[in-house]
Amino acid sequence: MLARMTLPIMAAIISFSIYSIVDAIFLGIAIGPVGVGVIGLTFPVMIGISSAGFLVGSGGTAVISRFLGERNEEQASRAIAMSFLLTILISTLIVVALFPFLDFLIEILGASGDEFSGHSKDYLTYLILGSIALMSLEVTSGILMAHGQSGRSNILFVLASIINIILDAIFIFIFEWGVAGAAIATVLSNLIVLGLGFYFLKDSTRISQVRLEYFLQIRGLLLLQIFRLGVPQFFQDFGFAIVMAVINNLILVYGANHSDTYIIAFSIVNRIGIILVTPMLGIAWGVLPIIGYNYGAKNQVRVLATLKTAIIVSASITTIIVLISIGISHIVLQQILNDEMLANYTLEILTILYLGLPFVGITHIITSYFQAIGKSRRAIFIMLAKQIVIPISSLLIAGSLYGIRGLWVAFPLADLISLFPALALLLLQLRRERIVDET
């Protein structure tokens, strides 16, 4: 069951990773290193919009899967309706809150110079206006996951990535729209695939039982449940966006005359990193509906077995992949990157940053466990510490002590430190579950 739920997710993440890398390559060819830098600078906003989608998607997955485990199909159908309603509300808020303040937002992200700022504004304009398309696809995928349709769920992301790459080539090279073309391709590909997503919902889930009145009969408690259980996922992604914005600005402080090169190098490392985190994210997202369903069915043995297997497999696979990738990168990147300084900076950052990835997978799985069993406060605490408080504190302290290299060391250090509170909360919860079972 774990493999059936996680392998399609991994395929989806890999496809997104390939698209993300190709996107940067296309822009690098079309407008030079500045194009790669713009993608890196605007990445926090892209992640922020995605995190809003995953907030509703993961929260809806947790709520719907538990209702299905309890055989409460009417509430599951109402949860589907409330998930889409919440998507419309949040995407509207994103446009209203961000679009009028684009110049200020770009300044916060750490853009330096008119060229960086101009291209960044072009990219963000279309990305923000199309946020509802990005969010809706993520929510649709989450609903399919809750119904055990992980294969169809992730076909959507794979197909969206393929269409995105094709549209990228057309808009960037044929129409010569530059970074604006890349953003338009992202939004349009999501809109196209969303139609297929709605067909999957109709064909594979209880969407046929979702009546129009469910959208009109707003259930505040149900909305709150979805929001509350999705907040940990939101902090997981949005916290990453905040950290990216912080480090972009710290690079300007400690990078001296080479800050632009460091930003480009860091952007390259992030693109490669998306592929490396595929197994752990696939496992973490895949266990959520499995644990949620079995917890709702009061099958504690299955819950604990799934949790244990997920942690062992995630840590083992991620460790192997990290060691192999570090070795390969030292050979390949020197050949690909023509700029010797850029190649050296990229290899240095990559080697240091990836050392903490095995710890990250365990923390994400523990967070998914708490989401699945409805313990949102514990999940939120873990993600706040893991994604915002500990990383930013580490960056500020290590940067002030060791300069630019301290920024890179701060990441694996924060990953290790974040694991301890997560493990402590997990052990306490498991002890409580055993006490409940015995009584």
KOLNUVO-179246 format. One line per 3 residues: number of its first residue (from 1); their letters; for each residue z, x, y of C-alpha. Coordinates in steps of 0.2 Angstrom, whole numbers, plus 5000, padded with zeros to 4 digits. Example, Ala and Ser with C-alpha at 12.3 -4.5 7.8 and 13.67 -1.06 7.14 Angstrom:
BEGIN
1> as> 5039/5062/4978 | 5036/5068/4995
This chain:
BEGIN
1> mla> 5000/5000/5000 | 5005/5014/5012 | 4988/5023/5009
4> rmt> 4978/5007/5011 | 4986/5003/5028 | 4986/5021/5035
7> lpi> 4969/5028/5029 | 4958/5016/5040 | 4970/5019/5055
10> maa> 4967/5038/5052 | 4948/5035/5052 | 4949/5025/5068
13> iis> 4959/5039/5077 | 4947/5052/5071 | 4932/5042/5077
16> fsi> 4941/5040/5094 | 4945/5059/5094 | 4927/5063/5091
19> ysi> 4921/5051/5105 | 4934/5059/5117 | 4928/5077/5113
22> vda> 4910/5072/5114 | 4914/5063/5131 | 4921/5079/5138
25> ifl> 4906/5090/5131 | 4893/5078/5138 | 4901/5079/5155
28> gia> 4903/5097/5154 | 4885/5099/5151 | 4880/5087/5165
31> igp> 4891/5092/5179 | 4900/5108/5173 | 4918/5112/5169
34> vgv> 4923/5100/5183 | 4918/5086/5172 | 4930/5092/5158
37> gvi> 4944/5094/5171 | 4941/5076/5178 | 4943/5069/5160
40> glt> 4959/5078/5159 | 4966/5073/5176 | 4962/5055/5173
43> fpv> 4968/5055/5155 | 4986/5048/5160 | 4978/5032/5167
46> mig> 4967/5030/5151 | 4983/5032/5141 | 4993/5020/5153
49> iss> 4980/5006/5150 | 4980/5010/5131 | 4999/5009/5131
52> agf> 4999/4992/5139 | 4987/4986/5125 | 4997/4994/5112
55> lvg> 5013/4986/5119 | 5006/4969/5116 | 4997/4974/5100
58> sgg> 5012/4983/5091 | 5024/4970/5097 | 5013/4956/5091
61> tav> 5010/4965/5074 | 5029/4967/5072 | 5033/4948/5076
64> isr> 5018/4941/5067 | 5021/4951/5051 | 5039/4946/5050
67> flg> 5035/4928/5052 | 5022/4930/5038 | 5035/4938/5027
70> ern> 5046/4923/5031 | 5031/4911/5027 | 5033/4904/5044
73> eeq> 5014/4902/5048 | 5016/4890/5063 | 5026/4903/5072
76> asr> 5014/4917/5067 | 5000/4907/5075 | 5010/4904/5091
79> aia> 5013/4923/5091 | 4994/4926/5091 | 4992/4914/5106
82> msf> 5006/4922/5115 | 4999/4940/5112 | 4982/4936/5120
85> llt> 4991/4927/5135 | 5002/4942/5138 | 4986/4953/5137
88> ili> 4978/4943/5151 | 4994/4943/5162 | 4997/4962/5160
91> stl> 4978/4967/5163 | 4978/4957/5179 | 4993/4965/5185
94> ivv> 4986/4982/5181 | 4970/4979/5192 | 4981/4971/5206
97> alf> 4993/4986/5206 | 4982/5001/5204 | 4965/4997/5211
100> pfl> 4970/4995/5230 | 4979/5012/5229 | 4966/5023/5220
103> dfl> 4966/5037/5232 | 4985/5039/5231 | 4985/5038/5212
106> iei> 4972/5052/5211 | 4983/5062/5223 | 4998/5059/5211
109> lga> 4988/5064/5196 | 4986/5082/5204 | 4968/5082/5209
112> sgd> 4964/5097/5220 | 4948/5098/5231 | 4935/5085/5236
115> efs> 4924/5087/5220 | 4939/5083/5208 | 4945/5069/5219
118> ghs> 4928/5061/5221 | 4923/5061/5202 | 4941/5055/5197
121> kdy> 4939/5040/5209 | 4922/5036/5201 | 4929/5036/5184
124> lty> 4945/5027/5187 | 4936/5013/5197 | 4927/5006/5182
127> lil> 4941/5010/5170 | 4954/5000/5179 | 4942/4985/5182
130> gsi> 4938/4985/5163 | 4956/4987/5157 | 4956/4969/5150
133> alm> 4942/4974/5138 | 4952/4990/5132 | 4968/4980/5130
136> sle> 4960/4965/5121 | 4952/4976/5107 | 4969/4984/5104
139> vts> 4978/4967/5103 | 4964/4961/5091 | 4967/4976/5080
142> gil> 4985/4973/5079 | 4984/4955/5074 | 4972/4960/5060
145> mah> 4984/4973/5055 | 4998/4961/5054 | 4988/4951/5041
148> gqs> 4985/4966/5030 | 4967/4968/5037 | 4969/4986/5041
151> grs> 4951/4990/5036 | 4943/4977/5047 | 4955/4982/5061
154> nil> 4950/4999/5062 | 4931/4996/5059 | 4933/4990/5077
157> fvl> 4938/5007/5084 | 4926/5016/5073 | 4912/5005/5079
160> asi> 4918/5006/5097 | 4918/5025/5097 | 4900/5026/5090
163> ini> 4893/5014/5103 | 4903/5023/5116 | 4895/5040/5111
166> ild> 4877/5032/5112 | 4880/5024/5129 | 4888/5040/5135
169> aif> 4872/5049/5131 | 4861/5036/5140 | 4872/5033/5155
172> ifi> 4876/5052/5158 | 4859/5060/5154 | 4846/5047/5156
175> few> 4853/5037/5170 | 4862/5052/5177 | 4878/5041/5182
178> gva> 4890/5056/5179 | 4908/5052/5176 | 4905/5034/5182
181> gaa> 4893/5032/5167 | 4906/5039/5155 | 4919/5026/5161
184> iat> 4906/5011/5161 | 4901/5017/5143 | 4920/5015/5138
187> vls> 4922/4998/5145 | 4905/4991/5139 | 4908/4998/5121
190> nli> 4924/4989/5120 | 4917/4973/5126 | 4903/4973/5113
193> vlg> 4915/4977/5099 | 4927/4963/5105 | 4915/4950/5100
196> lgf> 4915/4957/5082 | 4934/4957/5083 | 4935/4939/5087
199> yfl> 4924/4935/5072 | 4935/4945/5061 | 4950/4935/5067
202> kds> 4942/4919/5063 | 4937/4925/5046 | 4952/4935/5040
205> tri> 4968/4928/5048 | 4977/4912/5053 | 4968/4912/5069
208> sqv> 4959/4896/5063 | 4977/4888/5065 | 4979/4893/5083
211> rle> 4977/4878/5093 | 4972/4877/5111 | 4989/4869/5115
214> yfl> 4998/4885/5109 | 4991/4894/5124 | 4996/4880/5135
217> qir> 5014/4878/5128 | 5021/4895/5134 | 5035/4900/5123
220> gll> 5046/4912/5134 | 5057/4918/5119 | 5041/4922/5109
223> llq> 5034/4931/5123 | 5050/4941/5126 | 5050/4945/5107
226> ifr> 5033/4952/5108 | 5036/4962/5124 | 5053/4968/5118
229> lgv> 5046/4975/5101 | 5031/4982/5110 | 5040/4992/5123
232> pqf> 5044/5007/5111 | 5025/5009/5108 | 5022/5007/5127
235> fqd> 5035/5021/5131 | 5027/5031/5117 | 5010/5031/5126
238> fgf> 5015/5028/5144 | 5028/5042/5143 | 5014/5054/5137
241> aiv> 5004/5048/5153 | 5019/5052/5164 | 5021/5069/5156
244> mav> 5003/5073/5158 | 5004/5069/5177 | 5019/5079/5179
247> inn> 5012/5095/5170 | 4996/5093/5180 | 5006/5095/5196
250> lil> 5017/5109/5188 | 5001/5119/5184 | 4997/5118/5202
253> vyg> 5014/5125/5206 | 5015/5139/5193 | 4996/5142/5189
256> anh> 4993/5151/5205 | 4974/5155/5208 | 4970/5150/5190
259> sdt> 4977/5132/5191 | 4960/5124/5189 | 4956/5134/5173
262> yii> 4973/5130/5166 | 4970/5111/5169 | 4953/5113/5160
265> afs> 4961/5123/5145 | 4975/5110/5144 | 4962/5096/5143
268> ivn> 4953/5105/5129 | 4970/5107/5119 | 4973/5089/5121
271> rig> 4956/5084/5115 | 4959/5094/5099 | 4977/5088/5097
274> iil> 4971/5070/5096 | 4963/5075/5079 | 4978/5084/5073
277> vtp> 4990/5070/5076 | 4979/5058/5066 | 4989/5058/5050
280> mlg> 5006/5056/5058 | 5000/5042/5070 | 4991/5033/5055
283> iaw> 5006/5034/5044 | 5018/5028/5059 | 5007/5013/5063
286> gvl> 5003/5009/5045 | 5021/5007/5040 | 5025/4995/5054
289> pii> 5018/4979/5045 | 5023/4985/5028 | 5041/4987/5033
292> gyn> 5041/4971/5044 | 5034/4960/5030 | 5046/4967/5017
295> yga> 5061/4966/5029 | 5057/4948/5033 | 5056/4945/5014
298> knq> 5073/4954/5012 | 5066/4967/5001 | 5077/4981/5006
301> vrv> 5072/4993/4991 | 5054/4992/4997 | 5058/4995/5015
304> lat> 5068/5011/5011 | 5055/5017/4998 | 5041/5015/5011
307> lkt> 5051/5024/5025 | 5056/5039/5014 | 5038/5041/5007
310> aii> 5031/5040/5025 | 5042/5053/5032 | 5039/5066/5018
313> vsa> 5020/5063/5018 | 5019/5064/5037 | 5029/5080/5038
316> sit> 5020/5089/5024 | 5002/5084/5029 | 5005/5088/5048
319> tii> 5012/5105/5044 | 4998/5110/5034 | 4985/5104/5046
322> vli> 4993/5113/5061 | 4994/5130/5052 | 4976/5128/5047
325> sig> 4970/5122/5064 | 4979/5137/5073 | 4970/5149/5062
328> ish> 4953/5141/5064 | 4954/5139/5083 | 4957/5158/5085
331> ivl> 4940/5161/5077 | 4930/5146/5083 | 4935/5144/5102
334> qqi> 4931/5162/5106 | 4913/5159/5100 | 4911/5142/5109
337> lnd> 4919/5145/5126 | 4909/5157/5136 | 4922/5160/5149
340> eml> 4934/5173/5142 | 4949/5168/5153 | 4947/5150/5148
343> any> 4946/5154/5130 | 4962/5165/5131 | 4971/5152/5140
346> tle> 4966/5138/5128 | 4971/5148/5113 | 4988/5152/5121
349> ilt> 4992/5134/5125 | 4986/5128/5108 | 4996/5140/5098
352> ily> 5012/5136/5106 | 5010/5117/5109 | 5006/5113/5091
355> lgl> 5021/5120/5083 | 5031/5105/5087 | 5019/5092/5079
358> pfv> 5028/5090/5062 | 5044/5085/5071 | 5034/5072/5081
361> git> 5028/5062/5066 | 5045/5060/5059 | 5051/5053/5076
364> hii> 5037/5041/5077 | 5040/5034/5059 | 5058/5031/5063
367> tsy> 5053/5022/5079 | 5041/5011/5069 | 5055/5007/5057
370> fqa> 5066/5000/5071 | 5052/4990/5078 | 5048/4983/5061
373> igk> 5066/4977/5058 | 5067/4970/5076 | 5079/4983/5083
376> srr> 5070/4986/5099 | 5084/4994/5109 | 5086/5008/5097
379> aif> 5067/5010/5096 | 5066/5010/5115 | 5080/5023/5117
382> iml> 5071/5035/5105 | 5055/5033/5114 | 5062/5035/5131
385> akq> 5071/5051/5125 | 5056/5057/5116 | 5042/5054/5128
388> ivi> 5050/5055/5145 | 5068/5061/5147 | 5068/5076/5136
391> pis> 5050/5082/5139 | 5051/5081/5158 | 5068/5089/5158
394> sll> 5061/5103/5147 | 5046/5106/5158 | 5056/5107/5174
397> iag> 5069/5119/5167 | 5057/5130/5157 | 5044/5130/5171
400> sly> 5057/5136/5183 | 5064/5149/5172 | 5048/5156/5164
403> gir> 5034/5150/5175 | 5017/5144/5167 | 5021/5150/5150
406> glw> 5037/5140/5150 | 5027/5124/5152 | 5019/5127/5135
409> vaf> 5035/5132/5127 | 5044/5116/5133 | 5033/5105/5122
412> pla> 5038/5111/5105 | 5056/5113/5111 | 5056/5095/5117
415> dli> 5049/5089/5100 | 5063/5097/5090 | 5077/5091/5102
418> slf> 5070/5073/5101 | 5071/5072/5083 | 5090/5073/5082
421> pal> 5095/5057/5091 | 5081/5048/5081 | 5088/5054/5064
424> all> 5106/5050/5070 | 5101/5032/5074 | 5092/5030/5057
427> llq> 5106/5036/5047 | 5118/5024/5055 | 5106/5010/5053
430> lrr> 5103/5014/5034 | 5122/5015/5032 | 5124/4997/5040
433> eri> 5110/4990/5029 | 5119/4996/5013 | 5135/4989/5019
436> vde> 5127/4972/5022 | 5119/4973/5004 | 5135/4976/4996
439> t> 5144/4962/5004
